[in-house]
Each structure stands twice: as C-alpha cells, then as structure tokens.
Amino acid sequence: MLGCKWKSSIAACATLALAACGGHDDNNSGPRYVSDIAVPNVKAGVNFSFDIGAIIGSRYIFTDRNNASLNEIDIASKTFVKAIQGSGDLAFAGLGPGPNANAGPDGATPVGSVVYVGDVNSVKIVDPAAGAVLSKVTVSSTGVRADEGCVDATHGIFMISSPEEPVPFATFIDTATQRIIAKVTFTDTAGRPTAGLEACRYDPTGDNFYVNVDASTANPHGELVKLPGAAIRAIPSGGTQNYTTLAGVAMYPEGNCDPTGLALGPGTDIAVGCREATTGAPLLLQIMNRSNGALIASVNAGGGDQLEYDSATNRYYNAASRWTASGNASTNGACSTASPCTPVLTIIDATTHNVVTRLPAGNNAHSVAVDPASGLIFMPYSSATSPAGCPSCAANGFVNGGVSVFAAK
C-alpha cells in the first residue's frame, strides 16, 4: 500500500500516489515545499546531527549537535538568525565521543519565554531573545543525556526523560525555582528496567503526563504510560518513586510499535508514532483514546520520530525519516544502502485519520515543528549521502543539508 489508511478508497490512494511523487515543485496551494535554509558548518557530505524543534513566538528553534547549539530561525523571513552556544559549565555536549546517548543538545521545550534543553547529565535553560544559556539543572552524573521533555504550564512543572540510564527515569523540575521536585524511575511490574523513554506530553484537561516507553516485559514493543499529575505532585519534595506505584498510573499496550513521537489530538485522541524495528512490518501511526488506552485507528503512516498536531489545520505532521517505498519497515527498521528509506513529511487528517499527502523530505528528516500563525512547517535534514540509505534524497533536491520549509496549506 502507498501509505493509505487500511480501508481508504482507491481514489484517495490515487491522490496520495500523485502527491508522493517528485521533489521540489512550484505549486502555490495545498501542502508543499517552500524553501531551504542553510545552517552553519552543514554542507554536502556532512552528517548533520540534530534533534527536536519547536516554535517559540516568531522563531523556530531546534537542537544542533554539530555546532553544539540551540539554533534559531526567523519565521517571517525564513532566515537563520543565530546558534546559541553556552560556555564553560553551560556549554552543550555536542557530538560527544560516541553514540547519541552521549551527545547533546537533544530535546527542546519552550517554557514561557525560555527554552528547556536536554543535554548530557543536565537540562540547560536558554533565553533565545538574549541568545544565552542562563543556567542548568543537573539530573545525573552518568554521562548520558536527558532527552525529550514536556511542560505542565498550569502547575509549573517540566518533565524530562533520561532514557539511557541503567534504570530509565524522568525528572520533574519546578519551572519557577528550577529545582528538582521529584524523580520517577521505570522498573516494570516484572522487576526489570524498561527499555528507554521517548516523547512525552502533558494533557491539562485530565492533568496527566503521557510518555512513550520503548519496551517493558508485558509490552515488548512499547507502551503508553499515563502518569497522573496529582500523583507526581504527591511525591515528597526531592523524592523518587517508581512509575508502577503511582496512584492512578496506567500502562496502555501499543502493539508492534517501537514508539517514538507523541501528539495530543482533538478530543481525547492521542497519536503515537511508531518506528517498527521488525523487518517488513507495516509502519504505523496509532491513534488511541488517552482516557482509556483504546485503539481508535491504525494508519500506515509511521516510520518517524517527532510528531506534531496543529489545531489550525486539524492535522498531524509526522517527520517520517524511515518511511519506505513499500510502507513497511526496512531491515531491522534502519536505513542503509542495502535497505533504503524514502523520507517524507506525512500529513494525516485528525478527524478521518486518512493520509492527506506525503511530501518528499531530506535525509534523516526526523524532526518537525508547525507554526500555527504562518502555517509554515520546519524540518532539519542531513546531506544526501550521509548517513547512508537515502538514494532518493539528491533526486528530490535535498543535497546539502539544512532546514526545509514547507507550507501546511
């Protein structure tokens, strides 16, 4: 299938086939490619290591390990503004000596007028207007990263996950004082550490944090965990509690998912991005009821990392860097010369759960942010040849690496 919903009509699939073909075009209506923005020290042949992006005011921000910075782009002019680099104890880790676990910056979450940025052993607090790293909150000393985060603006609590710790844990930080309120460890009901943590979201309607857990004994390909905000706030100040013991906690199976991104949709919907590591498995986006974990729809629209919902268009936007021509996972879910991927920006209607379109994207384009005011979409990408596994990238016009800009409508 070409990424249609399981029971989509033949006509809808034909529309998708047309939208998925070709690279940059000159269409001036509907979702489309707009332009590219260059990033310092990123060019043809360079493996660009970036992570999560977000919108804050009139700027798009994203983390950049090559430059050890939080980068800032002006939305109106679509131009690169600055790379914010800390110094001394406030410097970002950069590419580090080894894998992603030892690299930073990673997640970036706007909290009021500042940005909380995950880094090795810590969270850095960045003021984008001043172009400065103001302070940091140390969460561990093991040399691995604090990765993705989310914020409860109602109670002033920021959650950040440390997925590569021997026992993964989440740290909860008071955004007024920047002090650690509590930590929640992730040892499952069988007494084993879970296999990492992915994206999280806070739902103010139900007062719950949600986080994707890579694997547990009961759910070896992922579970969605609901952490009640009241239970987090009930932990004694500075205390630690395991997630299975929190009052009202719930663990929802995600099937053969290997989850990544997470987005709160309309009503009680929550979308889970899957990046299946099972060779040949359908690449799925799971729409679940966040109140009870019921599966609402499985859409052949996975293979991504960051996942966003835009209420202005009522659509989900999936940075599907590991999408393939077949819609099924490549060998072990990884892109390679022998088992290539065809990265796309996948847009899904949040009401019908049908795929609206797929737009070709650049190599390893796994990060996405949507500006509701302008309708512009921002996706960093790496050069066409590094990392390996994207033979279509150069043909589609994504050669040098940088940030691609798309229009939502």
Summary of the structure (lengths in Angstrom):
residues: 409
radius of gyration: 19.7
end to end distance: 25.0
largest distance: 58.5
contacts: 1550
relative contact order: 0.14
helix: 8%
strand: 42%
